[in-house]
Amino acid sequence: MNIKNTFLFGLILLLNACSDAQLTMKPKPSEIALNYAELKFVGDDSYIEFLTEEEKFYAIKFKDISDEALEENLVITSIQNVANQFQKDNLEVSLIDELISDNSASITLQITTIDVETIVQEMFADVWKRVLSGEFEISNEFYQNLFTEKLENNPKLKNEIITLELIENSETWQVKDGWKEAYNTYLEEIEIRDQIAREEIAKIEADSKISSLIKEARELERKKDYAQASTKVVSALNIDPTNEDAVEYSAKLEEIIAKEKAIQDYIPNVEIIDFNARYFDSYSYGKVPGVQFGVKNNGNKSLKRVEIIVYFYDDNGNAIYEENYVPISEYSYDGLSELKPNYIERMEKDKFYRVKGLGAEWSGKANAVISEIEFSE
């Protein structure tokens, strides 16, 4: 081989070597980091290809659950799509520092992006104003147009410093960006939200049950079945001792029961006197069934109301009719408005209460009892 051929052969080998070197030359870790950040911040999923195998696994899982959440919220999806488009036009990624040691690297970047969070906050503040003024329609297009309008008028930017860790393998550099930690944190947040949701649902169910029990207790109270009413209240408080409605009504019921006990304890002091049940001669109706009676307060408290029930019986001693009378009432226009201690209220001899509901079944027998009293203030 002559000198010329030798030279040409050597030159070909050198060129081939250089070409092979170029084909196998690894990109710098800073180049990988810049490409990764640019894709990630504009919402391009191909950034995943720059991650380590473990990071890819968690990044994909994180993306799957994020996409699932976005599918349930079309408003956020619309806003995110608009934001990503604007990010492409405004994103700036620059290298600040690069530290390489053996097969690892630490790359610090400055990221200039649109401040989406601030714009969204302003957008919803504007939406709320429109709601209050009545100029509001709910639609994804409305949100998207409003968000786009705010981006175009004032694309707020923010600067962020991030540091990416890279690992070298035989072919390239791969990014470690904390996707495993992000995924686990997201799962924890979901679990916390689910737990809060479960607690809220349980509280709603408890409040509903308590409301039902209190309603039943009020009805029992109205019927003066205080024992059963108290049982309902205790059941409500067992569900939630801090429920305001249950606590408030429990205190009120205790007051009512205490007041009722005082009334029942005092009733024996109110005496029915001169009781007379028979047929009376009436100028307008002829001979009619009626009653006469008086009341005496043998106790030490003034009464503003006294109610009496008179029961009427047949020949077999069975009650066939009853009538209520209120001889003492603060609203009385022809009787006493208050029965003071030791006072008596007696009907005039020619006056009586006519009993319209009685017929031939009545034996002439009757009994009167004090059913209700109210103390004067």
Secondary structure as UniProt FT lines:
FT   HELIX           3..24
FT   HELIX           29..41
FT   TURN            42..43
FT   HELIX           45..50
FT   HELIX           53..71
FT   HELIX           74..90
FT   STRAND          92..101
FT   TURN            102..103
FT   STRAND          104..114
FT   HELIX           116..133
FT   HELIX           140..153
FT   STRAND          157..168
FT   STRAND          173..176
FT   HELIX           179..222
FT   TURN            223..224
FT   HELIX           226..239
FT   TURN            241..242
FT   HELIX           244..266
FT   HELIX           267..269
FT   STRAND          270..282
FT   TURN            283..285
FT   STRAND          286..297
FT   STRAND          303..313
FT   TURN            315..316
FT   STRAND          319..329
FT   TURN            330..331
FT   TURN            341..342
FT   STRAND          344..346
FT   TURN            349..350
FT   STRAND          353..354
FT   TURN            356..357
FT   TURN            360..361
FT   STRAND          365..375
//
